[in-house]
């Protein structure tokens, strides 16, 4: 059994070795055949590549020849074009050279001509200098002879001539000023008369005296005791409720209501008249009647403002402005009712604006509101014009209206034409005869001031203030004041009055110069 195993093992080994040898043999044979086939294929591919390379070489050589030929043709074309441009440039340069040569030749000719002329001018200049020296010597000799004959130097003669020319110029200026002023005065007078006539035709109003107190007439003197009441309780209640001073004196059948506020004075007047008519006078009744009087006066104030607005055709005013306008009904300035004055100023403003081609509605509006500050000026410190401007701005008026109100007394700078228009209308309304009342003391002071200013000028002999201070007439010495100087004197006096005095309206200055010759026949 062991031998069988050994033999079988040996046989297995031998068979395995034979199989491996056969496999190796066949593998070597297959490898040789594959290598042979690969070599044949490589030879075929190499031959085909050589053929293609030869074809490509020929094609490349042909393309290269074409490119070279094309480049050669382009280069020759460019060379021809450059050559043509160079030829054209050479022609232009040659033409310019010819032109420059001609110009150089012309310039040389001109230079020669100028040189010749320069020599001639030098000769002439030398001759002129010689002649100028001769003339200078002659002038100097003549001047010396003239000074000897006239007995004065050249500076003195020049000064005399200048003084004479200045005097003539002054007389001529004075003459022209007189002519211009006369023409302007005639035109201004004609236009002013026309405006005033139109205003007078359209306006009519009543004006009452200035009042600072209201007088209440009593049915009898017994009523005074009832007004005073027991231990003065009634009069104290009236004064406390109405905010006024009630004066009961020896005046028969009358009591006096005094108050700085015209509205309070009016409320007290209405309440006291009702109490007197009713007969029941005691503190409780007084408070009730005063409250009703306040309501009635407020209604009257509102109605007065609305009436003025409707009369002038001014619309869109703030209700507070209407109320302030109505309050002006109870305020007076120099005896002139301020509300009536405002309405009158508004009419005059509208007339003048229409004459000048301006906005008539704006002019009436600013004329109506120009004194609105007087309704509150007793409560606020300051000028009524500036206060009025602030009030108008507060209640929505435009900048033009505000400036027209604030600048109508020239306390601020006028920014529109409305301010001087209101200023003129205000002066026309306040300065017309009968509009306002002045005290005797202020009237006399104004007349004295006018005459004092007029007498302060040299050449004035006498001066007289006339027409309630509306005109001043000055009599001058005819020997020391000429006609032209008289006109200038009138202007200087007017300017001095404007700068030193305050007055309503305008003042006419008249200078009188006359020469009288008197003789007697015996």
MOZIUR-V422764 format. One record per residue. N is the residue number from 1. SS is DSSP state (@ for helix, = for strand, . for the rest). BURIAL is b if it has 16 or more other C-alpha atoms within 10 Angstrom, else e. Layout:
n->(N/N)
ss->(SS/SS)
burial->(BURIAL/BURIAL)
This chain:
n->(1/2/3/4/5/6/7/8/9/10/11/12/13/14/15/16/17/18/19/20/21/22/23/24/25/26/27/28/29/30/31/32/33/34/35/36/37/38/39/40/41/42/43/44/45/46/47/48/49/50/51/52/53/54/55/56/57/58/59/60/61/62/63/64/65/66/67/68/69/70/71/72/73/74/75/76/77/78/79/80/81/82/83/84/85/86/87/88/89/90/91/92/93/94/95/96/97/98/99/100/101/102/103/104/105/106/107/108/109/110/111/112/113/114/115/116/117/118/119/120/121/122/123/124/125/126/127/128/129/130/131/132/133/134/135/136/137/138/139/140/141/142/143/144/145/146/147/148/149/150/151/152/153/154/155/156/157/158/159/160/161/162/163/164/165/166/167/168/169/170/171/172/173/174/175/176/177/178/179/180/181/182/183/184/185/186/187/188/189/190/191/192/193/194/195/196/197/198/199/200/201/202/203/204/205/206/207/208/209/210/211/212/213/214/215/216/217/218/219/220/221/222/223/224/225/226/227/228/229/230/231/232/233/234/235/236/237/238/239/240/241/242/243/244/245/246/247/248/249/250/251/252/253/254/255/256/257/258/259/260/261/262/263/264/265/266/267/268/269/270/271/272/273/274/275/276/277/278/279/280/281/282/283/284/285/286/287/288/289/290/291/292/293/294/295/296/297/298/299/300/301/302/303/304/305/306/307/308/309/310/311/312/313/314/315/316/317/318/319/320/321/322/323/324/325/326/327/328/329/330/331/332/333/334/335/336/337/338/339/340/341/342/343/344/345/346/347/348/349/350/351/352/353/354/355/356/357/358/359/360/361/362/363/364/365/366/367/368/369/370/371/372/373/374/375/376/377/378/379/380/381/382/383/384/385/386/387/388/389/390/391/392/393/394/395/396/397/398/399/400/401/402/403/404/405/406/407/408/409/410/411/412/413/414/415/416/417/418/419/420/421/422/423/424/425/426/427/428/429/430/431/432/433/434/435/436/437/438/439/440/441/442/443/444/445/446/447/448/449/450/451/452/453/454/455/456/457/458/459/460/461/462/463/464/465/466/467/468/469/470/471/472/473/474/475/476/477/478/479/480/481/482/483/484/485/486/487/488/489/490/491/492/493/494/495/496/497/498/499/500/501/502/503/504/505/506/507/508/509/510/511/512/513/514/515/516/517/518/519/520/521/522)
ss->(./@/@/@/@/@/@/@/@/@/@/@/@/@/@/@/@/@/@/@/@/@/@/@/@/@/@/@/@/@/@/@/@/@/@/@/@/@/@/@/@/@/@/@/@/@/@/@/@/@/@/@/@/@/@/@/@/@/@/@/@/@/@/@/@/@/@/@/@/@/@/@/@/@/@/@/@/@/@/@/@/@/@/@/@/@/@/@/@/@/@/@/@/@/@/@/@/@/@/@/@/@/@/@/@/@/@/@/@/@/@/@/@/@/@/@/@/@/@/@/@/@/@/@/@/@/@/@/@/@/@/@/@/@/@/@/@/@/@/@/@/@/@/@/@/@/@/@/@/@/./././@/@/@/@/@/@/@/@/@/@/@/@/@/@/@/@/@/@/@/@/@/@/@/@/@/@/@/@/@/@/@/@/@/@/@/@/@/@/@/@/@/@/@/@/@/@/@/@/@/././././././././././=/=/=/=/=/././././@/@/@/@/@/@/@/./@/@/@/@/@/@/@/@/@/@/@/@/@/././=/=/=/././././././=/=/=/=/=/./././@/@/@/@/@/@/@/@/@/@/@/@/@/@/@/@/@/././././@/@/@/@/@/@/@/@/@/@/@/@/@/@/@/@/@/@/@/@/@/@/@/@/@/@/@/@/@/@/././././././@/@/@/@/@/@/@/@/@/@/@/@/./=/=/././=/=/@/@/@/@/@/@/@/@/@/@/@/@/@/@/@/@/@/@/@/./././@/@/@/@/@/@/@/@/@/@/././@/@/@/@/././././././././@/@/@/@/@/@/@/@/@/@/@/././././@/@/@/@/@/@/@/@/././././././././././@/@/@/@/@/@/@/@/@/@/@/@/@/@/@/././././././././@/@/@/@/@/@/@/@/@/@/@/@/@/@/@/@/././././=/=/=/=/=/=/=/@/@/@/./=/=/=/=/=/=/././././././@/@/@/@/@/@/@/@/@/@/@/@/@/@/@/@/@/@/./././././././=/=/=/=/=/./././././././././.)
burial->(e/e/e/e/e/e/e/e/e/e/e/e/e/e/e/e/e/e/e/e/e/e/e/e/e/e/e/e/e/e/e/e/e/e/e/e/e/e/e/e/e/e/e/e/e/e/e/e/e/e/e/e/e/e/e/e/e/e/e/e/e/e/e/e/e/e/e/e/e/e/e/e/e/e/e/e/e/e/e/e/e/e/e/e/e/e/e/e/e/e/e/e/e/e/e/e/e/e/e/e/e/e/e/e/e/e/e/e/e/e/e/e/e/e/e/e/e/e/e/e/e/e/e/e/e/e/e/e/e/e/e/e/e/e/e/e/e/e/e/e/e/e/e/e/e/e/e/e/e/e/e/e/e/e/e/e/e/e/e/e/e/e/e/e/e/e/e/e/e/e/b/e/e/b/b/e/e/b/e/e/e/e/e/e/e/e/e/e/e/e/e/e/e/e/b/b/e/e/b/e/e/e/e/e/e/e/b/e/e/e/b/e/b/b/e/b/e/b/e/e/e/e/b/b/e/b/b/b/b/e/e/e/e/b/b/b/b/b/b/e/b/b/b/b/b/b/e/b/e/e/e/e/b/b/b/b/b/b/b/e/b/b/b/b/b/b/b/b/b/b/b/b/e/b/b/b/e/e/e/e/b/b/b/e/e/b/b/e/b/b/e/e/b/b/e/e/b/b/e/b/b/b/b/b/b/b/e/b/b/e/e/b/e/b/e/e/e/e/e/e/b/b/b/b/b/b/b/b/b/b/b/b/b/b/b/b/b/b/b/b/b/b/b/b/b/b/b/b/b/b/b/b/b/e/e/e/e/e/e/b/b/b/b/b/b/b/b/b/b/b/b/b/b/b/b/b/b/e/e/e/e/e/e/b/b/b/b/b/b/b/b/b/e/e/e/e/b/e/e/b/b/b/b/b/b/b/b/b/b/e/e/e/e/b/e/e/e/b/b/b/b/b/b/b/b/b/b/b/b/b/b/e/e/e/b/b/b/e/e/e/e/e/e/e/e/b/b/e/b/b/b/e/b/b/b/e/e/e/b/b/e/e/b/b/b/e/e/e/b/b/b/b/b/b/b/b/b/b/e/e/b/b/b/b/e/b/b/b/b/b/b/e/b/b/e/e/b/e/e/e/e/e/e/e/e/e/b/e/b/b/b/b/b/e/e/e/e/e/e/e/e/e)
